[in-house]
Amino acid sequence: MERSGRGHERILREFLKLRQELGGSDAVIAENQRLRNEASIYRLLLYEISELALYGDADLNIIYANRAAVTLLSPASSILGIKLPELFTEEDRGKVREAADMALNGAAVSIKARVLASGAVLRLRLRPCFGASNNITGVLASGEPLTFEESAPTELLKEKACLDELLKVRTEELIEANELLLNEMDASERAECLARDVEAAHVKLLNLMSDAVLVADCANGRILSANRPASALLKRPVNEITGLHFTELHPPELADECARIFTDVLEKGHASDLRLPVRDFKGNSMPVSLSAFTSTLEGRLIAYVVFRDLSEPGRRDGERSRTDLFIEELDRIISRPARA
């Protein structure tokens, strides 16, 4: 009987021991389930944050990171299992590690650190993560990239400010120069239009004259243009008259006299009723009455020479009035744009 009692006691002890072990297993299973649920909540919360967010354990191994964190810290590879400081440049790792240690001791810390993968500077905020028993189990980190103004050194910001100011000044100068150029182009276009109008009116007036009219450049004595009556008088087309020296229109023996008259016209500004023969294309001389006056057209001093054929009867009738009318009309055409 004594032996049987001792056997019962042994079985009871084994039963109690087994029951205690089973009870402990239930507690472990329950704790693991609780941790899994807690981790799921952390993941959900971190996923909903649009800025960088991640969770690291007490050893700073990254357990979870949201999409923004992966994109900013290591877009080409997974960051799970990597220690938090290793994601930053070597010169900033000590700062990150120190801030994480402070968070593990219950402090909320904010620092600036440069990411190793992209070189971007982050404002990184680290906070302690508490477990069910109010113990610190890890670190929660969040943050966002800094702008250039927030992350650049003071010297670089000063240099950028100087460059911005210089760019502003140069831009204003460019705008001003562009406006000036446009105004000059408009003025040039208007001047060209006026010059074309004057030239058209000038040619029209010359061709309306019944007398021969030649236009000479006072600087060199070359013929610039001629009207149709001049072409008929000299028996040469206008294009052949243009470019001749004025002395070539007269007999060679009168070259000196022609030069003296031309000089006198330049000095006085006019001459009238001068008798001087001209030669046609075939060399035939014809008596003409010559009147001349000078004027300025487009900044150039030119001479208008009017020839009247004296070989035809009655050619001198109304000679002075025609010249006066021609001069008045020519002056009106030339001076009208300047006054406008």
C-alpha positions in Angstrom: 0.0 0.0 0.0 2.8 2.3 0.8 4.4 1.7 -2.6 1.1 2.4 -4.3 0.7 5.7 -2.4 4.1 6.9 -3.5 3.2 6.1 -7.1 0.1 8.2 -6.9 2.1 11.1 -5.6 4.6 10.9 -8.4 1.9 10.8 -11.0 0.2 13.8 -9.4 3.5 15.8 -9.5 4.0 15.0 -13.2 0.4 16.0 -13.9 0.8 19.3 -12.1 4.1 19.9 -13.9 2.6 19.2 -17.3 -0.4 21.4 -16.5 2.0 24.2 -15.5 3.9 23.8 -18.8 0.7 23.8 -20.9 -0.5 26.9 -19.1 2.8 28.6 -19.9 2.5 27.7 -23.5 -0.9 29.3 -23.7 0.5 32.5 -22.3 3.3 32.5 -24.9 0.8 31.9 -27.7 -1.4 34.7 -26.4 1.5 37.1 -26.1 2.7 36.3 -29.6 -0.8 36.9 -30.9 -0.9 40.2 -29.1 2.4 41.3 -30.6 1.3 40.3 -34.1 -1.9 42.3 -33.7 0.1 45.3 -32.4 2.5 45.0 -35.3 -0.5 45.0 -37.7 -1.8 48.2 -36.2 1.7 49.8 -36.5 1.9 48.8 -40.1 -1.6 50.2 -40.8 -0.8 53.5 -39.1 2.5 53.9 -40.8 1.0 53.0 -44.2 -1.5 55.8 -43.9 1.2 58.4 -43.3 2.1 60.2 -46.5 5.5 61.3 -45.3 8.4 59.0 -44.5 7.5 56.6 -41.6 9.2 53.5 -40.2 9.5 51.4 -37.1 12.7 50.0 -35.7 13.2 47.7 -32.7 15.4 48.3 -29.7 18.5 47.4 -31.7 17.4 49.9 -34.4 16.8 47.2 -36.9 14.0 48.4 -39.3 11.0 46.2 -38.8 8.6 48.0 -41.1 8.8 51.0 -43.5 6.0 52.6 -45.5 6.2 53.3 -49.3 7.5 56.9 -48.8 10.3 55.7 -46.6 11.4 53.1 -49.1 11.3 55.6 -52.0 13.4 58.2 -50.1 15.8 55.9 -48.3 16.5 53.0 -50.6 14.3 52.8 -53.7 16.4 50.1 -55.3 16.4 47.6 -52.5 14.6 46.5 -49.3 15.5 48.3 -46.1 13.9 45.8 -43.7 16.5 44.4 -41.3 18.9 47.2 -41.9 19.9 49.3 -39.0 18.5 52.8 -39.1 21.8 54.8 -39.0 23.2 52.8 -42.0 20.7 54.5 -44.3 22.4 57.9 -43.8 25.8 59.2 -44.8 28.8 58.4 -42.7 29.1 61.9 -41.3 25.5 61.8 -40.1 25.3 58.2 -38.8 26.6 59.2 -35.4 24.0 61.9 -35.1 21.2 59.5 -36.1 22.4 56.9 -33.7 22.6 59.4 -30.8 19.1 60.6 -31.6 17.7 57.0 -31.7 19.3 56.3 -28.3 17.6 59.3 -26.9 14.3 58.1 -28.3 14.9 54.7 -26.7 15.3 56.5 -23.4 11.9 58.2 -23.8 12.7 61.5 -25.6 11.2 62.9 -28.8 14.1 64.1 -31.0 14.2 66.0 -34.4 17.4 66.2 -36.5 18.6 66.9 -40.0 20.4 64.1 -41.8 21.5 63.3 -45.3 20.3 60.1 -47.0 23.1 57.9 -48.3 21.2 56.7 -51.4 19.9 60.0 -52.8 21.9 62.7 -51.0 18.6 64.3 -49.9 18.5 66.0 -46.6 15.7 64.9 -44.3 14.1 66.4 -41.2 13.9 63.2 -39.2 11.7 63.0 -36.1 12.3 60.0 -33.7 9.9 59.0 -30.8 9.9 56.1 -28.4 7.5 53.2 -29.1 5.8 51.7 -26.0 4.7 48.1 -25.6 1.7 46.7 -23.6 3.5 46.9 -20.3 4.5 50.5 -21.0 8.0 49.5 -21.8 9.9 51.1 -24.7 10.2 48.4 -27.4 11.6 50.4 -30.3 11.7 53.7 -32.2 9.1 55.3 -34.5 10.7 57.6 -37.1 9.0 60.0 -39.5 10.2 62.9 -41.7 10.2 64.7 -45.0 12.9 66.0 -47.4 14.0 69.6 -46.8 13.9 72.3 -49.4 17.1 73.7 -50.8 16.7 76.8 -48.6 16.2 74.7 -45.5 19.1 72.3 -46.1 21.8 74.4 -47.8 24.7 76.0 -45.9 24.5 79.7 -45.1 27.4 80.6 -47.4 25.7 78.7 -50.3 22.4 80.5 -49.6 24.2 83.9 -49.7 25.8 82.9 -53.0 22.4 81.8 -54.4 20.8 85.1 -53.2 23.5 87.1 -55.1 23.0 85.0 -58.2 19.3 85.5 -58.0 19.7 89.2 -57.7 22.2 89.2 -60.6 19.8 87.2 -62.7 17.0 89.6 -61.8 19.1 92.6 -62.9 20.2 90.9 -66.1 16.6 89.9 -66.9 15.5 93.5 -66.4 18.3 94.7 -68.6 17.4 92.2 -71.3 13.7 93.2 -71.2 14.8 96.9 -71.5 17.2 96.1 -74.3 14.5 94.1 -76.1 12.0 96.9 -75.8 14.5 99.4 -77.1 15.3 97.1 -80.0 11.6 96.7 -80.8 11.2 100.5 -80.7 14.2 101.0 -83.0 12.8 98.3 -85.3 9.5 100.1 -85.4 11.2 103.4 -86.0 13.3 101.9 -88.7 10.3 100.3 -90.3 8.4 103.6 -90.2 11.5 105.4 -91.7 11.7 102.9 -94.5 8.0 103.3 -95.2 8.5 107.1 -95.3 11.5 106.7 -97.5 9.6 104.5 -99.9 6.8 107.0 -100.0 9.1 109.9 -100.6 11.0 108.0 -103.3 7.7 107.1 -105.0 6.5 110.7 -104.9 9.9 111.9 -106.0 9.9 109.7 -109.1 6.3 110.6 -109.9 7.1 114.3 -109.7 10.2 113.9 -111.9 8.2 112.0 -114.6 5.4 114.6 -114.5 7.8 117.3 -115.5 7.8 118.1 -119.2 11.4 119.4 -119.0 14.4 117.2 -118.7 15.5 116.8 -115.0 18.7 115.2 -113.7 19.5 114.4 -110.1 23.2 114.5 -109.2 25.1 113.6 -106.0 26.9 116.8 -104.8 29.6 114.7 -103.2 30.9 113.2 -106.4 29.0 114.8 -109.3 27.5 111.4 -110.4 24.0 111.3 -111.9 21.6 109.5 -109.5 18.5 109.5 -111.6 16.8 111.1 -114.6 13.3 111.4 -115.9 11.8 110.4 -119.2 12.2 113.8 -120.9 15.9 113.7 -120.0 16.2 110.3 -121.6 14.5 111.7 -124.8 16.7 114.8 -124.8 20.0 112.9 -124.4 18.7 110.0 -126.6 19.9 107.5 -124.0 17.9 105.2 -121.7 17.7 106.3 -118.1 19.8 103.4 -116.8 22.7 104.5 -119.1 22.4 108.1 -117.9 22.5 107.0 -114.2 26.1 106.8 -113.0 27.6 109.3 -115.5 29.6 112.2 -114.3 27.8 115.5 -115.0 30.7 116.7 -117.2 30.1 113.8 -119.6 26.7 115.4 -120.6 28.5 118.4 -122.2 31.2 118.8 -124.9 34.7 118.0 -123.6 36.0 121.5 -124.2 33.4 122.8 -121.7 34.5 120.5 -118.8 36.2 123.3 -116.9 33.2 125.6 -117.3 30.8 122.8 -116.2 32.9 122.3 -113.0 32.9 126.0 -112.3 29.1 126.2 -112.6 28.6 123.1 -110.5 30.8 124.6 -107.7 28.9 127.8 -107.9 25.6 125.9 -107.5 27.0 124.2 -104.4 28.1 127.4 -102.9 24.9 129.4 -103.6 22.4 126.6 -103.6 20.9 127.6 -107.0 21.5 128.8 -110.5 19.2 129.8 -113.3 19.0 130.6 -117.0 22.5 129.3 -117.8 23.2 128.6 -121.4 25.3 125.5 -121.8 25.0 122.9 -124.7 24.6 119.2 -124.0 25.6 116.2 -126.1 23.3 113.4 -127.0 24.2 109.7 -127.4 25.6 110.3 -130.9 27.7 113.3 -129.9 25.4 116.0 -131.3 25.3 119.3 -129.4 22.0 121.0 -128.5 21.5 124.4 -127.0 19.7 124.2 -123.6 18.8 126.6 -120.8 20.0 125.2 -117.4 18.6 125.8 -114.0 19.8 124.1 -110.9 19.2 124.0 -107.1 20.4 121.9 -104.2 18.4 120.0 -101.6 18.9 117.5 -98.9 17.2 114.1 -99.3 17.6 111.4 -96.7 20.7 113.1 -95.3 22.4 113.4 -98.7 23.0 116.8 -100.5 21.8 116.5 -104.1 21.5 118.8 -107.0 18.5 119.0 -109.3 19.4 120.2 -112.8 16.6 121.2 -115.2 17.4 121.3 -119.0 15.1 123.1 -121.5 15.7 122.6 -125.1 16.1 126.0 -126.8 16.0 124.6 -130.3 12.2 124.4 -130.1 10.3 127.7 -130.5 8.4 129.0 -127.5 10.3 126.8 -125.0 11.2 129.8 -122.8 7.6 130.7 -122.2 6.7 130.1 -118.6 10.2 128.8 -117.9 10.6 130.5 -114.5 7.1 129.6 -113.3 7.6 125.9 -114.1 10.9 125.9 -112.2 9.3 127.6 -109.2 6.4 125.1 -109.1 8.8 122.2 -109.4 10.9 123.5 -106.5 7.8 124.1 -104.3 6.4 120.7 -105.0 9.7 119.0 -104.4 10.2 120.8 -101.1 6.8 119.8 -100.0 7.5 116.1 -100.7 10.9 116.1 -99.0 10.0 118.1 -95.9 6.5 116.5 -95.3 7.8 113.4 -93.4 10.2 115.4 -91.3 7.4 117.6 -90.1 5.2 114.7 -89.5 
